[in-house]
């Protein structure tokens, strides 16, 4: 199983992405730029399981490594669910092993760009706009519901 270490900008290890699955929607010609590589996620030094969830390799961390902003695909691995996939963005507090919901987009991609202090910066991309990204910001303090990661 291939592993990717998630590191903060200072080099601190935050988590591990364990390669799980490669998907490609059937409605798009096979192109290397639209394969969806999905992974299981674990936090370094924590006994947290994220089985049954599909995280991508698109993530951003805070400088100190406490917060991890990561894209999650909402599908079950079947071709039908891949074709209809939604993408959501979650923020993880790695110290407390909790997660908060940032946003979601249907049949499109939402992905992290950076964690800048208390600001979460991310983009949404619509297929109909040929790769045009729309940038958004959200304050970390605006996330009021946190759940145990798992």
C-alpha positions in Angstrom: 0.0 0.0 0.0 1.4 3.4 -1.0 1.6 6.0 1.7 1.9 9.8 1.4 2.9 11.8 4.5 0.9 14.9 5.1 3.3 17.6 6.4 2.8 21.2 7.6 4.9 23.9 6.0 7.4 23.6 8.9 7.8 19.8 8.2 5.7 18.5 11.1 4.0 15.2 10.2 0.2 15.6 10.5 -1.3 12.5 8.9 -0.9 9.7 6.4 -2.8 9.1 3.2 -3.1 5.3 2.4 -3.7 4.8 -1.3 -7.1 3.0 -1.8 -8.7 3.4 -5.2 -8.5 5.1 -8.6 -11.8 6.1 -10.1 -12.8 7.7 -13.4 -16.3 8.8 -14.2 -17.7 6.9 -17.3 -19.2 10.1 -18.8 -15.7 11.7 -19.4 -13.1 10.4 -21.8 -10.2 8.8 -19.9 -7.8 11.6 -19.2 -5.0 11.5 -16.7 -6.1 14.8 -15.3 -9.4 13.5 -14.2 -8.6 10.3 -12.5 -9.7 10.5 -8.9 -7.1 8.9 -6.6 -8.7 8.2 -3.2 -7.1 7.3 0.1 -7.8 6.3 3.7 -6.6 8.9 6.2 -4.9 8.4 9.5 -3.5 11.0 11.9 0.0 10.6 13.1 0.1 9.6 16.8 -3.7 9.0 16.9 -5.7 5.8 16.9 -8.4 7.1 14.5 -10.0 5.1 11.7 -11.6 6.6 8.6 -12.7 3.4 6.9 -15.4 3.7 4.3 -14.5 7.3 3.4 -12.7 8.5 0.3 -10.2 11.3 0.7 -8.2 12.8 -2.1 -4.6 14.0 -2.2 -5.8 17.6 -2.2 -5.1 19.1 1.2 -3.6 22.1 3.0 -2.4 22.4 6.6 -1.9 25.2 9.0 1.7 26.2 9.6 1.8 24.5 13.0 0.1 21.3 11.6 -2.9 21.6 13.9 -5.5 22.0 11.2 -5.8 19.9 8.1 -8.2 21.0 5.3 -8.9 18.1 3.0 -11.2 17.1 0.1 -13.5 14.1 0.5 -15.4 12.4 -2.3 -18.9 11.3 -1.5 -19.2 7.9 -3.2 -19.1 4.3 -2.3 -16.7 3.1 -5.0 -19.3 1.8 -7.4 -19.3 3.2 -11.0 -22.8 4.7 -10.5 -21.7 6.6 -7.4 -18.5 7.8 -9.1 -20.5 9.2 -12.0 -22.8 11.1 -9.6 -20.1 12.0 -7.1 -20.2 15.0 -4.8 -17.1 16.6 -3.3 -17.0 18.0 0.2 -14.4 19.8 2.2 -13.7 19.2 5.8 -11.3 20.7 8.3 -9.7 18.4 10.9 -8.3 19.5 14.3 -5.4 17.0 14.5 -4.8 17.7 18.2 -8.3 16.9 19.2 -9.1 14.3 16.4 -12.3 16.2 15.5 -13.7 17.4 12.2 -15.8 20.2 10.9 -17.8 20.6 7.7 -16.6 23.5 5.5 -18.6 23.1 2.3 -19.9 20.8 -0.5 -20.6 20.9 -4.2 -22.6 18.5 -6.3 -21.0 16.8 -9.3 -18.1 19.1 -9.1 -14.9 19.6 -7.1 -14.2 21.6 -4.0 -10.6 21.6 -2.8 -8.4 23.3 -0.3 -5.9 26.0 -1.2 -4.4 27.1 2.2 -5.0 27.5 5.9 -3.9 31.1 6.7 -4.1 31.7 10.4 -7.9 31.5 11.1 -8.9 31.6 7.4 -9.7 28.6 5.4 -9.1 29.3 1.7 -10.6 26.9 -0.9 -11.8 26.7 -4.5 -14.8 25.3 -6.3 -14.5 24.1 -9.9 -17.5 23.5 -12.2 -17.1 21.0 -15.0 -19.1 23.3 -17.4 -16.6 26.1 -17.0 -13.6 24.1 -18.3 -11.4 24.3 -15.2 -12.2 27.8 -14.0 -11.7 28.0 -10.2 -13.8 30.2 -7.9 -12.0 31.1 -4.7 -13.7 31.3 -1.3 -12.7 32.0 2.3 -14.2 30.9 5.6 -13.2 31.8 9.1 -12.3 28.8 11.3 -14.4 30.4 14.0 -17.5 30.1 11.8 -17.5 26.3 12.1 -19.6 25.7 15.1 -20.3 22.0 14.8 -17.3 19.6 15.4 -17.6 15.8 15.4 -15.3 13.1 16.4 -13.2 12.1 13.4 -14.0 8.6 12.2 
